[in-house]
Amino acid sequence: MPEYTKPLPVITENSRPFWDAARRHELSLQRCNSCGKYWYPSGPVCPFCWSRDYEWAKLSGRGKVSSWVVFHQRYLESFSEDIPYNVAQVELEEGPRITTNLVGVKNEDITMDMLVHVVFDDVTPDVTLPKFRPDM
């Protein structure tokens, strides 16, 4: 595996189950056992009802593009070869929105509400990034 030079996520005690699931090629978020809502980013309590009673639940991995931007300027040297590249927000079927990259689509072909599904990019032996590809 070539050396990965882009920034990596900071994995905390609260976020570790998310990243462990991603390494297994699963998308998993916290779901409140009191109100039933999912949330992201992870945290010690439900942001809707403040319950501490939650579980990590596997998601469908499906969603739709709710926002995106295409970067044409290099802000970090490690992204030089990727310009122009997209950063998107995907609204998951279960409700939360996740910031990610869209793959398998030209930047000019990205559209609002485009249906997408999760794919996984094993960037290091310890970190797998969830990205999204258009449904075809």
C-alpha positions in Angstrom: 0.0 0.0 0.0 1.5 3.4 -1.0 2.0 5.9 1.8 -1.1 8.0 2.4 -0.1 11.6 2.8 -3.5 13.4 3.2 -4.9 14.3 6.6 -6.3 11.4 8.6 -9.3 11.6 11.0 -8.6 12.0 14.7 -10.1 8.9 16.3 -11.5 9.5 19.7 -13.1 7.2 22.3 -16.5 8.4 21.1 -15.8 8.0 17.3 -13.8 4.7 17.5 -16.9 2.5 16.8 -17.6 4.5 13.6 -14.0 4.0 12.3 -13.9 0.3 13.4 -17.1 -0.3 11.4 -15.7 1.5 8.4 -12.6 -0.8 8.5 -15.1 -3.7 8.3 -16.7 -1.8 5.3 -19.9 -1.1 7.3 -21.5 2.3 7.9 -22.6 2.6 11.5 -23.9 5.5 13.6 -25.2 6.0 17.1 -29.0 5.4 17.5 -30.8 6.5 20.6 -32.7 3.8 22.4 -35.0 6.4 23.9 -36.1 8.5 20.9 -34.9 6.3 18.1 -33.0 8.9 16.2 -29.6 8.5 14.6 -26.9 11.2 14.9 -23.5 12.2 13.5 -20.9 13.2 14.5 -20.7 10.8 17.5 -21.0 12.0 21.0 -21.7 10.7 24.6 -25.4 11.7 24.6 -28.3 11.9 22.1 -28.4 15.5 20.8 -32.2 15.3 20.5 -33.3 14.0 23.9 -30.0 14.0 25.9 -30.4 10.3 26.7 -27.2 8.3 27.3 -29.0 5.1 26.3 -27.8 4.4 22.7 -26.4 1.7 20.5 -24.2 1.6 17.4 -26.4 0.5 14.5 -25.5 -0.5 11.0 -27.0 1.7 8.4 -28.3 1.1 4.8 -25.4 3.0 3.3 -27.8 4.8 1.0 -28.5 8.6 0.8 -28.7 11.6 -1.4 -26.4 14.5 -2.1 -27.7 17.6 -0.2 -24.7 19.9 -0.9 -21.3 19.9 -2.5 -18.4 22.1 -3.5 -15.6 21.6 -6.0 -12.2 22.8 -5.0 -10.1 24.3 -7.7 -7.4 25.7 -5.5 -4.8 23.7 -3.5 -4.9 24.4 0.2 -2.8 21.4 1.2 0.1 20.0 -0.9 -1.2 16.5 -0.5 -4.3 17.3 -2.6 -2.4 18.8 -5.6 -2.9 15.9 -7.9 -6.7 15.7 -7.1 -7.6 19.2 -8.2 -10.4 19.8 -9.0 -12.0 17.6 -6.3 -15.3 17.5 -4.6 -16.4 17.6 -1.0 -20.0 16.7 -0.5 -22.6 16.4 2.2 -24.8 13.3 1.9 -28.1 13.0 3.7 -28.3 9.4 4.8 -31.6 7.5 4.5 -31.6 7.3 8.3 -31.5 11.1 8.6 -28.0 12.4 9.5 -25.8 14.2 7.1 -22.1 13.1 6.6 -19.3 15.1 4.9 -17.5 13.0 2.3 -16.2 12.7 -1.2 -18.2 11.5 -4.2 -16.4 9.0 -6.4 -17.2 7.5 -9.8 -18.8 10.7 -11.0 -17.4 13.7 -12.8 -17.6 16.9 -10.8 -19.8 18.6 -13.4 -22.3 15.7 -13.3 -23.0 16.0 -9.6 -26.6 17.1 -8.9 -28.8 18.0 -6.0 -30.6 14.9 -4.5 -28.4 12.5 -6.6 -28.9 9.1 -5.1 -25.7 7.6 -3.8 -24.4 4.6 -1.8 -21.4 4.1 0.4 -18.1 2.6 -0.8 -15.0 2.3 1.3 -11.4 3.5 0.7 -8.8 1.6 2.7 -6.3 4.4 2.9 -4.1 2.9 5.6 -4.1 -0.4 7.5 -5.9 1.4 10.4 -8.1 3.9 8.6 -10.9 3.3 6.0 -12.8 6.3 4.7 -16.4 6.1 3.7 -17.1 7.7 0.4 -20.1 7.7 -1.8 -20.8 6.6 -5.4 -23.9 7.5 -7.5 -26.5 4.8 -7.9 -26.7 3.7 -11.5 
